[in-house]
Amino acid sequence: MTSKKFSRGPTINLSAAPQADPIYVTKPYLPPLDEFVGKLQEIWERGILTNNGPVNCELESRLELALDAKSVATVSNGSIAIELALEAAGLTGEVITTPYSFVATSHSILRAGLTPVFADLGANSFNIDPEKVEAAITGRTSAILAVHCYGQPCNVDALGDIAKRHNLALIYDAAHAFGVRLDGRSLFEYGDYSTISFHATKVFHTFEGGAICVNDPVARDRINSLRNFGITSETTIPYVGTNAKLNEISAAMGLLQLDHFDYVLQSRAHVAQFYRNALADIDGIVIPDTIRGVQQNYAYFPIIITSSYPEARDDLYERLKRFGIFTRRYFYPLLSSLTMYRNFPSAYPANLPNAIQMADRVLCLPFYPDLSDTNLSRIVDMIRRPQTGR
C-alpha cells in the first residue's frame, strides 16, 4: 500500500468538516409535492381513508404488474408482512434463517411462537449458505426464511430444491429487493411467500408500509383475512388476525413512487458507479462484485474493510460520524448475539464464522437518489485519508 493511493481525489478542509451539512446514510425520494396534493384531493373527495380502498386496490394491481407477482397484498409495514406470511403458512417448530439481517427477520419468527435456527452465510457472501441450511434441518423444521440481503439474490435454485425435497415452506424476506431480477425473472416469483418493506428508507416507499407476494390464491385469501383482524365476512371471524391494512394516503405515495421509479433507479445507479470508480483502487477497501445476471435496484452500497486498510472499521465509522458523514454497520451486531437469541445452540459463534467476519467488516455508505457529486467527493476523500495507528 502506498500513500499515493490515499492522496487522490478532491481535497477538503478537514478542520471545517464538522460544520458542513450532515450527510445521512439514506434519504427518501419524494415526488413533486403538487402530484401528491392531487392524490390527496382525490382521497378527500371520496372520503375513503382505509379498509382496502380504491387507491390501495390500484396500488396492489400495479405492484403485481411491476413485480411479476401473481398476487400482492399490501400491509402496514414490512415486519408485519413477515409475521403474516409465517402465520399464513401454518408453521410449527423451527424456522431456519440468517443471523445477518435487521431484527425484524428473527423477531417475527419469535413473535409467531416459532424457534429461529441460525445458519451461516456463504463464504464472502451476504446471504445464507444453502449447504448450512440443509445441515440445520431437523424433524422440527417447518420453513426456511431467507433474506435477499442488500437486494442481492439468494441462491434461489438451491434453496428451492432444499425446500421441495424436505417439504418445507420457503419464505423470502425481500425487504431490500424491490424491482430486482435474476436472469430476467423477478425475485418475487420464487418461494411460497416474499415479503417487502415499504419503509421510507427503502428504494420504494409508502412512508411506512409493506407487502406480501404469494403464489397460492388460498393463501392470499387467508392473508386478506389476517390483515383485517381475521375477518372473512360481517359475521365470520375464523382467524386471530390483526389490523395490518395500508391506508389510502400511504397507498397514494406508493402510486407516485411507481411513476418515478425509473428516475430513482437511474439516480441511484449514478451514485453506485461514482463510488465504484472512486474507491476501486484503495488498499483494504473491498467493493462487492456485481452478480452476473442480476438487474440491481441499488438499495445499499456496502464496502468491506479489511486488515490492509490503515484504520479499523469502527474507527472509520466514528471518524466519518465526527465529520458529519453517517454510515451504518449493517448488520452489526449479529441477531444471534442479541440477548433473546444468544443461548440458542445455533447462535454459538463457532457455528457462524462467516457471518461474524462480515458483521465485523462491513460498512454501508450514504446512498440515496439526490446525493450530490460534491457530497460523494467529500465522503470518498475522507475514506481515502485514513487515520493511521491501527
ZAFI-35167 format. One record per residue (C-alpha): residue number from 1; residue in three letters; x, y, z. Coordinates in steps of 0.5 Angstrom, whole numbers, always signed. Example, Ala and Ser with C-alpha at 12.3 -4.5 7.8 and 13.67 -1.06 7.14 Angstrom:
! residues 2
(site 1 ALA (+25 -9 +16))
(site 2 SER (+27 -2 +14))
! end
This chain:
! residues 390
(site 1 MET (+0 +0 +0))
(site 2 THR (+3 +7 -2))
(site 3 SER (+1 +14 +1))
(site 4 LYS (-1 +16 -7))
(site 5 LYS (-7 +12 -6))
(site 6 PHE (-9 +16 -1))
(site 7 SER (-8 +22 -4))
(site 8 ARG (-12 +23 -10))
(site 9 GLY (-19 +26 -10))
(site 10 PRO (-21 +33 -9))
(site 11 THR (-18 +36 -2))
(site 12 ILE (-23 +39 +3))
(site 13 ASN (-21 +43 +9))
(site 14 LEU (-22 +37 +15))
(site 15 SER (-22 +42 +20))
(site 16 ALA (-28 +45 +17))
(site 17 ALA (-32 +39 +16))
(site 18 PRO (-36 +38 +23))
(site 19 GLN (-39 +45 +21))
(site 20 ALA (-41 +42 +14))
(site 21 ASP (-48 +40 +13))
(site 22 PRO (-49 +33 +15))
(site 23 ILE (-50 +27 +10))
(site 24 TYR (-54 +22 +13))
(site 25 VAL (-54 +14 +11))
(site 26 THR (-60 +15 +7))
(site 27 LYS (-66 +20 +5))
(site 28 PRO (-73 +18 +2))
(site 29 TYR (-74 +20 -5))
(site 30 LEU (-80 +25 -5))
(site 31 PRO (-84 +26 -11))
(site 32 PRO (-86 +33 -13))
(site 33 LEU (-91 +36 -8))
(site 34 ASP (-96 +38 -13))
(site 35 GLU (-97 +31 -15))
(site 36 PHE (-98 +28 -8))
(site 37 VAL (-103 +34 -7))
(site 38 GLY (-107 +32 -13))
(site 39 LYS (-108 +25 -10))
(site 40 LEU (-110 +28 -3))
(site 41 GLN (-115 +32 -7))
(site 42 GLU (-118 +25 -10))
(site 43 ILE (-118 +22 -3))
(site 44 TRP (-121 +28 +0))
(site 45 GLU (-127 +28 -5))
(site 46 ARG (-128 +20 -4))
(site 47 GLY (-128 +20 +4))
(site 48 ILE (-125 +13 +4))
(site 49 LEU (-118 +13 +8))
(site 50 THR (-117 +6 +9))
(site 51 ASN (-120 -1 +9))
(site 52 ASN (-118 -3 +2))
(site 53 GLY (-120 +3 -1))
(site 54 PRO (-119 +4 -8))
(site 55 VAL (-112 +7 -8))
(site 56 ASN (-110 +1 -5))
(site 57 CYS (-113 -3 -10))
(site 58 GLU (-110 +0 -15))
(site 59 LEU (-103 +0 -12))
(site 60 GLU (-104 -7 -11))
(site 61 SER (-105 -8 -18))
(site 62 ARG (-100 -4 -21))
(site 63 LEU (-95 -8 -16))
(site 64 GLU (-97 -14 -19))
(site 65 LEU (-95 -12 -26))
(site 66 ALA (-89 -8 -24))
(site 67 LEU (-86 -14 -20))
(site 68 ASP (-89 -20 -24))
(site 69 ALA (-92 -23 -18))
(site 70 LYS (-98 -27 -18))
(site 71 SER (-101 -23 -12))
(site 72 VAL (-99 -18 -8))
(site 73 ALA (-103 -16 -1))
(site 74 THR (-100 -9 +2))
(site 75 VAL (-100 -8 +9))
(site 76 SER (-98 -3 +14))
(site 77 ASN (-90 -5 +15))
(site 78 GLY (-85 -10 +13))
(site 79 SER (-85 -13 +20))
(site 80 ILE (-92 -15 +20))
(site 81 ALA (-91 -17 +13))
(site 82 ILE (-86 -23 +15))
(site 83 GLU (-91 -24 +21))
(site 84 LEU (-97 -25 +17))
(site 85 ALA (-93 -30 +12))
(site 86 LEU (-91 -34 +18))
(site 87 GLU (-98 -35 +20))
(site 88 ALA (-101 -36 +14))
(site 89 ALA (-96 -42 +12))
(site 90 GLY (-99 -45 +18))
(site 91 LEU (-92 -47 +21))
(site 92 THR (-90 -50 +28))
(site 93 GLY (-83 -51 +31))
(site 94 GLU (-77 -49 +28))
(site 95 VAL (-75 -44 +22))
(site 96 ILE (-68 -43 +19))
(site 97 THR (-66 -36 +18))
(site 98 THR (-60 -32 +17))
(site 99 PRO (-56 -28 +23))
(site 100 TYR (-54 -23 +19))
(site 101 SER (-61 -18 +18))
(site 102 PHE (-65 -13 +21))
(site 103 VAL (-68 -15 +28))
(site 104 ALA (-75 -16 +24))
(site 105 THR (-73 -22 +21))
(site 106 SER (-72 -26 +27))
(site 107 HIS (-76 -22 +32))
(site 108 SER (-82 -24 +27))
(site 109 ILE (-80 -32 +28))
(site 110 LEU (-80 -31 +35))
(site 111 ARG (-87 -27 +36))
(site 112 ALA (-90 -32 +32))
(site 113 GLY (-88 -37 +37))
(site 114 LEU (-83 -41 +33))
(site 115 THR (-76 -42 +34))
(site 116 PRO (-71 -39 +30))
(site 117 VAL (-65 -43 +28))
(site 118 PHE (-59 -39 +25))
(site 119 ALA (-55 -42 +19))
(site 120 ASP (-48 -39 +17))
(site 121 LEU (-47 -34 +11))
(site 122 GLY (-43 -37 +5))
(site 123 ALA (-36 -35 +4))
(site 124 ASN (-35 -28 +2))
(site 125 SER (-43 -27 +2))
(site 126 PHE (-48 -23 +5))
(site 127 ASN (-53 -29 +4))
(site 128 ILE (-55 -35 +8))
(site 129 ASP (-51 -41 +5))
(site 130 PRO (-56 -47 +3))
(site 131 GLU (-51 -52 +5))
(site 132 LYS (-51 -50 +12))
(site 133 VAL (-59 -49 +11))
(site 134 GLU (-59 -56 +9))
(site 135 ALA (-55 -59 +15))
(site 136 ALA (-59 -55 +20))
(site 137 ILE (-66 -59 +18))
(site 138 THR (-69 -63 +24))
(site 139 GLY (-75 -66 +25))
(site 140 ARG (-78 -60 +28))
(site 141 THR (-76 -55 +22))
(site 142 SER (-82 -53 +18))
(site 143 ALA (-79 -47 +14))
(site 144 ILE (-73 -43 +11))
(site 145 LEU (-74 -35 +12))
(site 146 ALA (-68 -33 +8))
(site 147 VAL (-66 -25 +6))
(site 148 HIS (-64 -22 +0))
(site 149 CYS (-59 -18 +3))
(site 150 TYR (-58 -11 +0))
(site 151 GLY (-62 -13 -5))
(site 152 GLN (-57 -19 -8))
(site 153 PRO (-61 -25 -9))
(site 154 CYS (-60 -31 -5))
(site 155 ASN (-58 -38 -9))
(site 156 VAL (-66 -39 -10))
(site 157 ASP (-65 -45 -14))
(site 158 ALA (-61 -49 -9))
(site 159 LEU (-66 -46 -3))
(site 160 GLY (-72 -48 -7))
(site 161 ASP (-69 -55 -8))
(site 162 ILE (-68 -56 -1))
(site 163 ALA (-75 -54 +1))
(site 164 LYS (-78 -58 -4))
(site 165 ARG (-74 -64 -2))
(site 166 HIS (-75 -63 +5))
(site 167 ASN (-83 -61 +5))
(site 168 LEU (-81 -54 +8))
(site 169 ALA (-84 -47 +7))
(site 170 LEU (-80 -42 +3))
(site 171 ILE (-81 -35 +5))
(site 172 TYR (-76 -29 +3))
(site 173 ASP (-75 -23 +7))
(site 174 ALA (-74 -19 +1))
(site 175 ALA (-75 -12 +4))
(site 176 HIS (-68 -10 +0))
(site 177 ALA (-70 -13 -6))
(site 178 PHE (-76 -9 -9))
(site 179 GLY (-75 -9 -17))
(site 180 VAL (-69 -14 -17))
(site 181 ARG (-69 -19 -23))
(site 182 LEU (-65 -25 -24))
(site 183 ASP (-63 -27 -31))
(site 184 GLY (-69 -23 -33))
(site 185 ARG (-74 -26 -27))
(site 186 SER (-77 -22 -22))
(site 187 LEU (-75 -25 -15))
(site 188 PHE (-82 -25 -13))
(site 189 GLU (-83 -31 -17))
(site 190 TYR (-79 -35 -12))
(site 191 GLY (-81 -38 -6))
(site 192 ASP (-88 -39 -3))
(site 193 TYR (-88 -32 +0))
(site 194 SER (-84 -26 -1))
(site 195 THR (-85 -20 +4))
(site 196 ILE (-83 -13 +2))
(site 197 SER (-82 -7 +7))
(site 198 PHE (-84 +0 +4))
(site 199 HIS (-81 +4 +10))
(site 200 ALA (-78 +11 +8))
(site 201 THR (-71 +8 +8))
(site 202 LYS (-72 +3 +2))
(site 203 VAL (-72 +4 -5))
(site 204 PHE (-79 +4 -6))
(site 205 HIS (-83 +7 +0))
(site 206 THR (-90 +9 +2))
(site 207 PHE (-88 +13 +8))
(site 208 GLU (-89 +6 +12))
(site 209 GLY (-92 +0 +9))
(site 210 GLY (-90 -7 +6))
(site 211 ALA (-93 -12 +2))
(site 212 ILE (-93 -20 +2))
(site 213 CYS (-93 -23 -5))
(site 214 VAL (-96 -30 -5))
(site 215 ASN (-97 -35 -11))
(site 216 ASP (-103 -39 -8))
(site 217 PRO (-110 -36 -8))
(site 218 VAL (-112 -40 -2))
(site 219 ALA (-106 -37 +2))
(site 220 ARG (-108 -30 -1))
(site 221 ASP (-115 -30 +2))
(site 222 ARG (-112 -32 +9))
(site 223 ILE (-107 -26 +9))
(site 224 ASN (-113 -22 +7))
(site 225 SER (-117 -24 +13))
(site 226 LEU (-111 -24 +18))
(site 227 ARG (-109 -17 +16))
(site 228 ASN (-116 -15 +18))
(site 229 PHE (-117 -18 +25))
(site 230 GLY (-118 -25 +22))
(site 231 ILE (-125 -23 +19))
(site 232 THR (-128 -26 +13))
(site 233 SER (-135 -23 +13))
(site 234 GLU (-139 -19 +17))
(site 235 THR (-141 -25 +22))
(site 236 THR (-135 -29 +21))
(site 237 ILE (-128 -29 +24))
(site 238 PRO (-124 -35 +23))
(site 239 TYR (-117 -33 +25))
(site 240 VAL (-114 -29 +30))
(site 241 GLY (-112 -23 +26))
(site 242 THR (-109 -16 +27))
(site 243 ASN (-110 -9 +24))
(site 244 ALA (-105 -9 +19))
(site 245 LYS (-108 -5 +13))
(site 246 LEU (-105 +0 +9))
(site 247 ASN (-108 +7 +9))
(site 248 GLU (-110 +11 +3))
(site 249 ILE (-105 +16 +4))
(site 250 SER (-99 +12 +4))
(site 251 ALA (-102 +8 -2))
(site 252 ALA (-102 +14 -6))
(site 253 MET (-95 +16 -4))
(site 254 GLY (-94 +9 -7))
(site 255 LEU (-97 +10 -14))
(site 256 LEU (-93 +16 -14))
(site 257 GLN (-86 +12 -13))
(site 258 LEU (-88 +8 -18))
(site 259 ASP (-89 +13 -23))
(site 260 HIS (-82 +16 -21))
(site 261 PHE (-78 +9 -20))
(site 262 ASP (-74 +9 -27))
(site 263 TYR (-71 +16 -25))
(site 264 VAL (-70 +13 -18))
(site 265 LEU (-66 +7 -20))
(site 266 GLN (-62 +12 -25))
(site 267 SER (-60 +17 -20))
(site 268 ARG (-58 +11 -15))
(site 269 ALA (-54 +8 -21))
(site 270 HIS (-50 +14 -22))
(site 271 VAL (-49 +14 -14))
(site 272 ALA (-46 +7 -14))
(site 273 GLN (-42 +8 -20))
(site 274 PHE (-39 +14 -17))
(site 275 TYR (-37 +10 -11))
(site 276 ARG (-34 +4 -15))
(site 277 ASN (-30 +9 -19))
(site 278 ALA (-27 +13 -13))
(site 279 LEU (-26 +7 -9))
(site 280 ALA (-24 +2 -13))
(site 281 ASP (-16 +3 -12))
(site 282 ILE (-16 +4 -4))
(site 283 ASP (-12 -2 -1))
(site 284 GLY (-16 -5 +5))
(site 285 ILE (-23 -3 +2))
(site 286 VAL (-27 -9 -2))
(site 287 ILE (-33 -7 -6))
(site 288 PRO (-37 -13 -7))
(site 289 ASP (-37 -15 -14))
(site 290 THR (-44 -14 -18))
(site 291 ILE (-47 -21 -19))
(site 292 ARG (-48 -23 -26))
(site 293 GLY (-55 -24 -29))
(site 294 VAL (-58 -19 -23))
(site 295 GLN (-62 -13 -25))
(site 296 GLN (-60 -9 -19))
(site 297 ASN (-64 -4 -15))
(site 298 TYR (-58 +0 -12))
(site 299 ALA (-61 -1 -5))
(site 300 TYR (-55 +0 -1))
(site 301 PHE (-47 +1 -2))
(site 302 PRO (-43 -4 +3))
(site 303 ILE (-36 -4 +3))
(site 304 ILE (-32 -9 +7))
(site 305 ILE (-26 -6 +11))
(site 306 THR (-20 -11 +11))
(site 307 SER (-14 -11 +15))
(site 308 SER (-10 -8 +10))
(site 309 TYR (-14 -1 +11))
(site 310 PRO (-10 +3 +16))
(site 311 GLU (-16 +4 +20))
(site 312 ALA (-21 -1 +24))
(site 313 ARG (-28 -1 +21))
(site 314 ASP (-31 +2 +28))
(site 315 ASP (-25 +8 +28))
(site 316 LEU (-27 +10 +21))
(site 317 TYR (-34 +9 +22))
(site 318 GLU (-33 +14 +28))
(site 319 ARG (-29 +19 +25))
(site 320 LEU (-34 +20 +19))
(site 321 LYS (-39 +21 +24))
(site 322 ARG (-35 +26 +27))
(site 323 PHE (-34 +30 +21))
(site 324 GLY (-42 +29 +19))
(site 325 ILE (-42 +23 +15))
(site 326 PHE (-47 +18 +18))
(site 327 THR (-45 +11 +15))
(site 328 ARG (-48 +5 +18))
(site 329 ARG (-45 -2 +20))
(site 330 TYR (-51 -6 +17))
(site 331 PHE (-51 -11 +20))
(site 332 TYR (-48 -11 +27))
(site 333 PRO (-49 -14 +32))
(site 334 LEU (-51 -20 +29))
(site 335 LEU (-58 -22 +31))
(site 336 SER (-55 -29 +34))
(site 337 SER (-51 -24 +39))
(site 338 LEU (-57 -21 +42))
(site 339 THR (-60 -23 +49))
(site 340 MET (-66 -26 +47))
(site 341 TYR (-62 -31 +42))
(site 342 ARG (-55 -32 +44))
(site 343 ASN (-57 -38 +48))
(site 344 PHE (-60 -42 +42))
(site 345 PRO (-55 -47 +40))
(site 346 SER (-55 -45 +33))
(site 347 ALA (-53 -38 +36))
(site 348 TYR (-46 -40 +38))
(site 349 PRO (-40 -36 +35))
(site 350 ALA (-37 -43 +33))
(site 351 ASN (-43 -44 +28))
(site 352 LEU (-43 -37 +25))
(site 353 PRO (-35 -35 +23))
(site 354 ASN (-37 -32 +16))
(site 355 ALA (-43 -28 +19))
(site 356 ILE (-38 -26 +25))
(site 357 GLN (-33 -24 +20))
(site 358 MET (-38 -20 +15))
(site 359 ALA (-41 -16 +21))
(site 360 ASP (-34 -14 +24))
(site 361 ARG (-32 -11 +17))
(site 362 VAL (-38 -8 +13))
(site 363 LEU (-40 -1 +13))
(site 364 CYS (-46 +2 +9))
(site 365 LEU (-44 +8 +6))
(site 366 PRO (-49 +14 +5))
(site 367 PHE (-54 +12 -1))
(site 368 TYR (-60 +16 -4))
(site 369 PRO (-62 +19 -11))
(site 370 ASP (-60 +26 -10))
(site 371 LEU (-53 +25 -6))
(site 372 SER (-49 +30 -10))
(site 373 ASP (-43 +29 -13))
(site 374 THR (-40 +34 -8))
(site 375 ASN (-42 +31 -2))
(site 376 LEU (-40 +24 -5))
(site 377 SER (-33 +27 -6))
(site 378 ARG (-33 +29 +1))
(site 379 ILE (-35 +22 +3))
(site 380 VAL (-29 +19 -1))
(site 381 ASP (-24 +24 +1))
(site 382 MET (-25 +22 +8))
(site 383 ILE (-24 +15 +6))
(site 384 ARG (-18 +16 +2))
(site 385 ARG (-15 +20 +8))
(site 386 PRO (-15 +14 +14))
(site 387 GLN (-12 +16 +21))
(site 388 THR (-6 +11 +22))
(site 389 GLY (-4 +8 +28))
(site 390 ARG (-8 +2 +28))
! end
